[in-house]
């Protein structure tokens, strides 16, 4: 059962930041509430105040701007799976969003909430890493852009300061002959392993010009794996494919897989390798 | 959850042994541990363990009981605590042993940690990882403190 709390209704990001600064750990930002309220009902966390950000204007838009897709932090998963801009420019993200949890969660759960809660078994952060996304964090008097690579710190932990508010996610639209794939493996709605691959090939499609690989769900936080990328980047397509087994082993170690009821560490590491090969092929087929 | 850790400390065994029984200095090496009190010297102690995983915070008022003690060599203890706020219980069994290796002392410990109740909803893997981190930090803090003193 939910314990009593006070609901704050700020109208601007500045007000949200001020409230966070004033009330510290006794307050928490509340958007979709799909994860936060569950944890509160379970009694795992208690807050005296929830800061409802749903009335803050301008945080639920998706816009295309000069090669970048700007996603307001309050955009719901449903908004993103149905957005024509996302479907056209970031099809892999639209596909991912179609498969986040279930329809009830997608209707109210927000991308910003998902990223800030940093639950380890979450899909979006992994793909955003491979896409080279940046997070915009604002506080009363400042604004900063944070690379997705440093945003996730640990399980349930991001690099946001106590009074910072995630307002926007900026995703560069893949250029040239490119392909992006996200594959996951899990039990019911809970992903145990997620792998994202973003590739760009040269004009005649014979070599890999750029590659980004990210893994997550298996360990505490999503991670980009530059060492695995190096085995494919700047190489011929055939050589890159040959290197995928080695890249899979490196990505598996980077995932810091944790044994649990849904699989042992070794099993999850194996799955990382399998998904990496499949995601690579999938991304390549789109180029 | 079972953990086995070992740390080599550049200090004689007697110094390490005495350090373990110096409650205030020893407790300072346990991450998240505060308000340590001696209830019965050499047998019964109390402390509060506070740990955080992201927004999840637990506070276990803990009783530590020394079960066996072999002078300069081995200590067997158990601890348990309850966080009533989030309805969770922590049980810890600890087997500490000291072995001389030249100028060094090898401090080894086997810890069995059980977390019961709602906190388990966070997932066994996450809790295990946190416990592992705490034990690593503890081992390194003991080493640093003792070697720093020498």
Interface residues (C-beta under 8 A of the other chain):
Chain A: X28 X39 X42 X43 X44 X45 X46 X118 X120 X154 X155 X156 X157 X220 X258 X259 X260 X261
Chain B: X53 X54 X55 X56 X57 X85 X86 X87 X118 X119 X121 X122 X123 X124 X125 X126 X128 X129
